[in-house]
Each structure stands twice: as structure tokens, then as C-alpha cells.
Amino acid sequence: MHQSSASKPAGLTRSIHDRVLAGVMGGIAHRFGWSPTLLRILYVVGSVLSAAFPGILVYLLLWLLIPEGND
């Protein structure tokens, strides 16, 4: 049975309205129903506290891989 586009979950896209740099965190937060501000804080804290987590590189890759949305 074919699902209508209204019932399908939205794909992962970068936010065009809730952005600080490229809309990556805003888009991820919107997709999963999280707080964009909290997600940004957790991402920065995780990047700073973990030497094994290259936060800037991961962010740049997400910026390149996640398409810009039209919300």
C-alpha cells in the first residue's frame, strides 16, 4: 500500500530558518523533535571534552552531506 507524503516522516535536511552556521544542528533537532539549542550545547561540549571526537570535521562533513531543506 502506498503512503501519502503527509504520513511519511520528513527526511534529514539542514534548516533554513533555525541556523547558526549552516543549519546542521537545527535540521537534526527538527527531524527528531529535539531542542536545537540543547543539541548545539551538547555537540560543542562533546567536541571540546573528547579528543577522539573531531567535532569540526564531523560538522563540515554533515554540512556537505545533508541537503538544505525548504522549511
Buried (B, 14 or more C-beta within 10 A) or exposed (E): EEEEEEEEEEEBBBBEEBBEEBBBBBBBBBBEEEEBEEBBEEBEEEBEEEEEEEBEEBBBEBBEEBEBBEB
